[in-house]
């Protein structure tokens, strides 16, 4: 029987050898990829610790399956249990486009205050890429997860509420917006939330020997939201990390372009230019910090550059709990076909193990995944792009990773 993970006075995890961790299988292809990911995670932990550690996974209802079981798309009991367990892992959840309920993924992040969406983008050898030098890509995106337009504060065009908001807006601007044909959305950026995501990114850079951090923003246009994101980010860096952080301007004016030992360079780039930069000069960028929408865009772009969302891991981390997830959608047309690539959720599982302090099985998973891709043993999405590849089912992909782990274990 598993034991609950606890926190010490500094909110660091105290993980027993048999921790309870919640899981949400997800919708569409979610159950297929979760079954595959769980098999790999369980096997890596068993091999790494000689069967002396084991995760006690507890199923949590959410999404379509949760609705059928409980009558609710996201029961409050599920959210409370994630808080209790401290860690959960989930497959993709379906969200209607243009109508219907608010995104369940966003609701989970906001309810649990999982303010940091962390998405690594690192090239895996042997994976097809549209880039000339994908091997230069090794970035980590820190996306602010709780505000910006993703808060979903909106009013549909023609409604009474929309007209009331428009009346106020029209009293403040020189040109009139049409009352009946204009939908309204509110963008929020706060000092508190900006500074805590910047702090988390800087601490990560220090802990992982990263060389530079770039704040991605559109502050030239949205001066009091994204411009403030930039301003508050620099304030935090220079007040709390003045002995570690140097600005890009100081790098050239004071240090002749040579980074001093044990210093991290803080840069900033306009959002649209950032896309060009990561395509043309990927080796110049290390950590990227962005507001919610920009962070979503740039992380998906980088995922495409290193092999696609099928291999893109993601984590949503707050001060007291964390949820690890597949970064792609539920792809309902492939549901129950045992077909899709489970790599995103497998690598998110490795991130989860890192978060727990279980680095050994995390490294075992990444090494095995790399080896089987170099052996051209891949799911259909990669097989159709790799000459001479052996196409595997979702479950077979997990089996081959587990076999690779067993063969290469000491």
C-alpha positions as CSV (number, residue, x, y, z in Angstrom):
1,X,0.0,0.0,0.0
2,X,1.3,3.4,-1.0
3,X,2.2,6.3,1.2
4,X,1.3,10.0,0.6
5,X,4.1,12.3,-0.4
6,X,4.6,15.2,2.1
7,X,6.3,18.5,2.0
8,X,8.9,19.9,4.4
9,X,8.8,23.5,5.7
10,X,10.5,24.7,2.5
11,X,7.8,23.0,0.3
12,X,10.3,20.5,-0.9
13,X,8.9,17.0,-1.6
14,X,9.5,14.2,0.9
15,X,9.0,11.1,-1.3
16,X,8.6,7.6,0.3
17,X,9.7,4.4,-1.5
18,X,6.1,3.7,-2.4
19,X,4.5,7.0,-3.1
20,X,0.8,7.4,-4.1
21,X,0.5,9.3,-7.4
22,X,-2.8,10.2,-9.1
23,X,-3.4,9.5,-12.8
24,X,-6.0,10.6,-15.3
25,X,-6.0,8.3,-18.4
26,X,-7.5,11.1,-20.5
27,X,-9.9,11.1,-23.5
28,X,-9.5,9.7,-27.0
29,X,-6.1,8.2,-27.3
30,X,-5.4,8.9,-23.7
31,X,-6.1,5.4,-22.3
32,X,-3.8,3.8,-25.0
33,X,-0.9,6.2,-24.3
34,X,-1.4,6.0,-20.5
35,X,-1.2,2.2,-20.5
36,X,2.0,2.4,-22.5
37,X,3.6,5.1,-20.4
38,X,2.7,3.4,-17.1
39,X,4.3,0.2,-18.2
40,X,7.6,2.0,-19.0
41,X,7.6,4.1,-15.8
42,X,6.9,1.1,-13.6
43,X,9.6,-1.0,-15.3
44,X,12.2,1.7,-15.2
45,X,11.6,2.3,-11.4
46,X,11.7,-1.5,-10.7
47,X,15.0,-1.8,-12.6
48,X,16.6,1.3,-11.2
49,X,15.9,0.4,-7.6
50,X,16.0,-3.4,-7.8
51,X,12.3,-3.6,-7.0
52,X,12.8,-1.6,-3.7
53,X,10.6,1.3,-4.9
54,X,7.2,1.3,-6.6
55,X,4.7,3.9,-7.4
56,X,1.1,3.3,-6.3
57,X,-0.9,4.9,-9.1
58,X,-4.5,5.9,-8.1
59,X,-7.0,6.6,-10.9
60,X,-8.8,10.0,-10.8
61,X,-12.0,10.7,-12.8
62,X,-11.9,13.5,-15.3
63,X,-12.9,14.2,-18.9
64,X,-15.3,12.1,-20.9
65,X,-14.6,9.0,-18.8
66,X,-15.0,11.0,-15.6
67,X,-18.3,12.4,-16.9
68,X,-19.7,8.9,-17.6
69,X,-18.5,7.7,-14.1
70,X,-19.6,10.7,-12.0
71,X,-21.8,13.0,-14.1
72,X,-19.1,15.7,-13.9
73,X,-16.3,16.5,-16.3
74,X,-13.9,17.5,-13.6
75,X,-15.1,16.5,-10.1
76,X,-13.9,18.6,-7.3
77,X,-12.8,15.4,-5.5
78,X,-10.3,14.9,-8.3
79,X,-8.8,18.3,-7.7
80,X,-8.7,17.7,-4.0
81,X,-6.9,14.4,-4.4
82,X,-4.3,15.9,-6.6
83,X,-3.7,18.4,-3.8
84,X,-3.5,15.6,-1.4
85,X,-1.1,13.4,-3.4
86,X,1.1,16.3,-4.5
87,X,1.7,14.8,-7.9
88,X,-0.5,13.6,-10.8
89,X,0.0,12.5,-14.4
90,X,-2.6,12.8,-17.1
91,X,-3.4,12.0,-20.7
92,X,-5.1,14.5,-23.0
93,X,-8.5,15.8,-22.2
94,X,-11.0,16.9,-24.9
95,X,-12.2,20.6,-25.0
96,X,-14.8,21.9,-27.3
97,X,-13.7,24.6,-29.8
98,X,-15.6,27.9,-30.0
99,X,-18.4,26.8,-27.6
100,X,-19.2,24.8,-24.5
101,X,-17.3,24.3,-21.3
102,X,-14.0,25.9,-20.3
103,X,-10.8,23.9,-21.0
104,X,-10.4,21.2,-18.3
105,X,-6.6,21.5,-18.7
106,X,-6.8,25.2,-17.9
107,X,-9.2,24.6,-15.0
108,X,-6.8,22.2,-13.4
109,X,-3.9,24.6,-13.7
110,X,-5.8,27.5,-12.3
111,X,-7.6,25.7,-9.5
112,X,-4.3,24.1,-8.3
113,X,-2.3,27.3,-9.0
114,X,0.1,25.4,-11.2
115,X,1.7,28.6,-12.3
116,X,4.7,27.2,-14.2
117,X,4.2,25.3,-17.4
118,X,7.6,23.8,-18.1
119,X,8.2,22.3,-21.6
120,X,11.7,21.1,-22.6
121,X,12.5,21.0,-26.3
122,X,15.6,18.9,-27.0
123,X,16.4,17.0,-30.1
124,X,16.3,13.2,-30.1
125,X,18.8,11.7,-32.6
126,X,17.2,9.9,-35.5
127,X,13.9,11.8,-35.3
128,X,12.9,13.6,-38.6
129,X,13.1,17.4,-38.3
130,X,12.4,20.3,-40.7
131,X,15.5,22.1,-39.3
132,X,19.0,22.0,-40.8
133,X,20.7,21.6,-37.4
134,X,18.2,20.2,-34.9
135,X,21.0,18.9,-32.8
136,X,21.5,22.5,-31.6
137,X,18.1,22.7,-30.1
138,X,18.1,22.3,-26.3
139,X,15.7,24.8,-24.7
140,X,13.3,24.8,-21.8
141,X,10.2,27.0,-22.0
142,X,8.8,28.5,-18.8
143,X,5.2,29.5,-19.6
144,X,3.2,31.5,-17.1
145,X,0.2,29.3,-16.6
146,X,-2.5,31.2,-14.7
147,X,-3.4,34.4,-16.4
148,X,-3.1,36.3,-19.7
149,X,-6.1,35.7,-22.1
150,X,-6.2,32.1,-21.1
151,X,-8.1,33.1,-18.0
152,X,-11.1,32.9,-20.4
153,X,-12.7,36.2,-19.3
154,X,-14.8,36.7,-22.4
155,X,-18.2,38.0,-23.6
156,X,-19.9,36.8,-26.7
157,X,-20.7,39.4,-29.4
158,X,-24.3,40.9,-29.0
159,X,-24.8,39.8,-25.4
160,X,-25.9,42.3,-22.7
161,X,-22.6,41.9,-20.8
162,X,-20.6,42.5,-24.0
163,X,-22.5,45.7,-24.7
164,X,-21.9,46.9,-21.2
165,X,-18.2,46.4,-21.5
166,X,-18.2,47.9,-25.0
167,X,-20.0,51.0,-23.6
168,X,-17.1,51.5,-21.2
169,X,-14.4,50.9,-23.8
170,X,-16.1,53.2,-26.3
171,X,-16.0,56.0,-23.8
172,X,-12.2,55.7,-23.6
173,X,-11.1,55.3,-27.2
174,X,-11.3,57.6,-30.3
175,X,-13.0,55.1,-32.6
176,X,-16.2,53.3,-31.8
177,X,-16.5,49.5,-31.7
178,X,-19.7,47.9,-33.0
179,X,-22.0,46.9,-30.2
180,X,-23.6,43.8,-31.8
181,X,-20.7,42.3,-33.7
182,X,-17.8,42.6,-31.3
183,X,-16.7,39.9,-28.9
184,X,-14.6,40.9,-25.9
185,X,-11.7,39.2,-24.2
186,X,-9.7,40.5,-21.3
187,X,-5.9,40.1,-21.0
188,X,-4.4,40.1,-17.5
189,X,-0.7,40.2,-16.5
190,X,0.2,40.8,-12.8
191,X,3.4,41.6,-11.0
192,X,3.1,38.7,-8.6
193,X,2.6,36.0,-11.2
194,X,5.2,37.4,-13.5
195,X,7.9,37.5,-10.8
196,X,7.3,34.0,-9.5
197,X,7.6,32.5,-13.0
198,X,10.8,34.4,-13.6
199,X,12.1,33.3,-10.2
200,X,11.4,29.7,-11.0
201,X,13.1,29.9,-14.3
202,X,16.2,31.5,-12.9
203,X,16.4,28.9,-10.1
204,X,16.1,26.2,-12.7
205,X,18.9,27.8,-14.8
206,X,21.2,27.9,-11.8
207,X,20.4,24.3,-10.7
208,X,21.0,23.0,-14.3
209,X,24.0,25.1,-15.3
210,X,22.1,26.9,-18.1
211,X,23.9,29.9,-19.7
212,X,21.1,32.3,-20.7
213,X,17.5,33.2,-20.2
214,X,15.3,35.1,-22.6
215,X,12.0,36.9,-21.8
216,X,9.7,36.6,-24.8
217,X,7.1,39.4,-25.0
218,X,5.1,41.8,-27.2
219,X,5.8,44.8,-25.0
220,X,6.2,47.1,-27.9
221,X,2.5,46.9,-28.6
222,X,0.9,45.8,-25.3
223,X,2.8,48.1,-23.1
224,X,0.9,47.6,-19.8
225,X,0.6,43.9,-20.0
226,X,3.4,42.2,-21.9
227,X,5.6,45.3,-21.5
228,X,5.0,45.0,-17.7
229,X,5.9,41.3,-17.9
230,X,9.3,42.3,-19.3
231,X,9.8,45.1,-16.7
232,X,8.8,43.0,-13.7
233,X,10.9,40.2,-15.0
234,X,14.0,42.4,-15.1
235,X,13.2,43.9,-11.7
236,X,13.0,40.4,-10.1
237,X,16.2,39.2,-11.7
238,X,18.2,42.3,-10.7
239,X,16.8,42.4,-7.1
240,X,17.0,38.8,-6.1
241,X,19.8,37.4,-8.4
242,X,22.1,40.4,-8.9
243,X,25.1,38.3,-8.1
244,X,24.2,35.7,-10.7
245,X,22.3,37.5,-13.5
246,X,23.8,40.0,-16.0
247,X,21.8,41.6,-18.7
248,X,22.7,41.3,-22.3
249,X,23.5,45.0,-22.4
250,X,26.0,44.6,-19.6
251,X,27.5,41.6,-21.3
252,X,28.7,43.7,-24.2
253,X,29.2,47.1,-22.4
254,X,31.0,45.8,-19.3
255,X,32.4,42.3,-20.3
256,X,33.2,42.7,-24.1
257,X,30.7,40.0,-25.0
258,X,32.5,37.3,-22.8
259,X,30.3,35.7,-20.2
260,X,32.0,35.7,-16.8
261,X,32.2,32.5,-14.9
262,X,29.1,31.5,-13.0
263,X,27.0,34.2,-14.6
264,X,23.7,33.8,-16.5
265,X,22.8,36.3,-19.2
266,X,19.3,37.7,-19.2
267,X,18.0,38.7,-22.7
268,X,14.6,39.8,-24.1
269,X,13.1,39.3,-27.5
270,X,9.9,40.6,-29.2
271,X,7.6,37.6,-29.6
272,X,7.4,37.5,-33.4
273,X,11.2,37.8,-33.7
274,X,11.6,35.0,-31.1
275,X,10.2,32.5,-33.6
276,X,12.8,33.6,-36.2
277,X,15.6,33.4,-33.6
278,X,14.8,29.8,-32.5
279,X,14.7,28.7,-36.1
280,X,17.9,30.5,-37.3
281,X,20.0,30.6,-34.1
282,X,18.8,27.9,-31.8
283,X,22.2,27.5,-30.1
284,X,22.0,31.0,-28.7
285,X,18.9,30.3,-26.6
286,X,18.6,28.2,-23.5
287,X,15.7,29.1,-21.2
288,X,12.7,31.0,-22.6
289,X,10.2,32.7,-20.2
290,X,6.8,33.8,-21.7
291,X,3.3,34.8,-20.9
292,X,0.6,32.2,-21.3
293,X,-0.3,32.6,-25.0
294,X,3.2,33.3,-26.3
295,X,4.5,30.3,-24.3
296,X,1.9,28.0,-25.8
297,X,2.9,29.1,-29.3
298,X,6.7,28.9,-28.9
299,X,6.6,25.5,-27.1
300,X,4.5,23.9,-30.0
301,X,6.9,25.5,-32.5
302,X,9.9,24.0,-30.8
303,X,8.2,20.7,-30.5
304,X,7.8,20.6,-34.3
305,X,11.4,21.4,-34.7
306,X,12.5,18.4,-32.6
307,X,10.1,15.8,-33.8
308,X,6.5,16.8,-33.1
309,X,4.1,16.9,-30.2
310,X,4.2,13.1,-30.0
311,X,7.6,13.4,-28.3
312,X,7.0,16.7,-26.4
313,X,6.8,16.4,-22.6
314,X,5.2,18.9,-20.3
315,X,4.8,19.7,-16.6
316,X,2.5,22.1,-14.7
317,X,4.1,22.9,-11.4
318,X,3.0,25.0,-8.5
319,X,4.4,25.5,-5.0
320,X,2.6,22.6,-3.5
321,X,1.6,20.2,-6.3
322,X,2.4,19.3,-9.9
323,X,0.6,17.7,-12.8
324,X,2.6,16.1,-15.7
325,X,0.8,15.6,-19.0
326,X,0.9,14.8,-22.7
327,X,1.2,18.1,-24.6
328,X,-0.9,17.0,-27.6
329,X,-4.7,16.7,-28.0
330,X,-6.9,13.6,-27.5
331,X,-7.1,12.7,-31.3
332,X,-10.4,10.9,-30.9
333,X,-10.3,9.3,-34.3
334,X,-7.4,7.1,-33.1
335,X,-9.1,6.1,-29.9
336,X,-8.7,2.5,-28.9
337,X,-6.6,1.7,-32.0
338,X,-3.4,1.1,-30.2
339,X,-1.7,3.3,-32.8
340,X,-0.4,6.7,-31.6
341,X,2.9,7.6,-30.2
342,X,3.0,7.5,-26.4
343,X,6.4,9.3,-26.3
344,X,5.0,12.6,-25.0
345,X,3.5,11.0,-21.9
346,X,6.5,8.6,-21.4
347,X,8.9,11.6,-21.4
348,X,6.5,13.6,-19.2
349,X,6.7,10.6,-16.8
350,X,10.5,11.0,-16.9
351,X,10.0,14.6,-15.9
352,X,7.8,13.5,-13.1
353,X,10.5,11.1,-11.8
354,X,13.0,14.0,-12.0
355,X,10.6,16.1,-9.9
356,X,10.4,13.4,-7.3
357,X,14.2,13.2,-7.1
358,X,14.2,9.8,-8.8
359,X,16.7,10.8,-11.5
360,X,18.0,7.2,-12.2
361,X,14.8,5.8,-13.7
362,X,14.2,9.1,-15.5
363,X,17.6,8.8,-17.2
364,X,17.0,5.1,-18.0
365,X,13.8,6.0,-19.8
366,X,15.4,8.7,-21.9
367,X,18.3,6.5,-22.8
368,X,16.1,3.6,-23.9
369,X,13.8,5.8,-25.9
370,X,16.8,7.3,-27.7
371,X,18.2,3.8,-28.5
372,X,15.0,2.4,-30.0
373,X,14.5,5.5,-32.2
374,X,18.1,5.1,-33.5
375,X,17.1,1.5,-34.2
376,X,14.2,2.8,-36.2
377,X,11.6,1.1,-34.0
378,X,8.9,3.7,-34.0
379,X,5.1,4.4,-34.2
380,X,3.4,5.3,-37.4
381,X,3.9,9.0,-37.2
382,X,7.7,8.6,-37.3
383,X,7.8,5.4,-39.4
384,X,6.2,7.2,-42.4
385,X,9.1,9.7,-42.3
386,X,12.0,7.3,-41.6
387,X,13.3,5.1,-44.4
388,X,13.6,1.5,-43.3
389,X,11.7,2.0,-40.1
390,X,9.8,-0.8,-38.3
391,X,6.3,0.5,-37.5
392,X,5.2,-0.4,-34.0
393,X,1.8,-0.2,-32.3
394,X,1.5,2.1,-29.2
395,X,1.7,-0.9,-26.8
396,X,4.6,-2.4,-28.8
397,X,6.6,0.8,-28.5
398,X,6.3,0.5,-24.7
399,X,7.3,-3.2,-24.9
400,X,10.4,-2.4,-26.9
401,X,11.4,0.4,-24.5
402,X,11.0,-2.0,-21.6
403,X,13.1,-4.7,-23.3
404,X,15.8,-2.1,-24.0
405,X,15.8,-1.1,-20.4
406,X,16.1,-4.8,-19.3
407,X,18.9,-5.6,-21.7
408,X,21.0,-2.6,-20.8
409,X,20.4,-2.7,-17.0
410,X,23.5,-3.6,-14.9
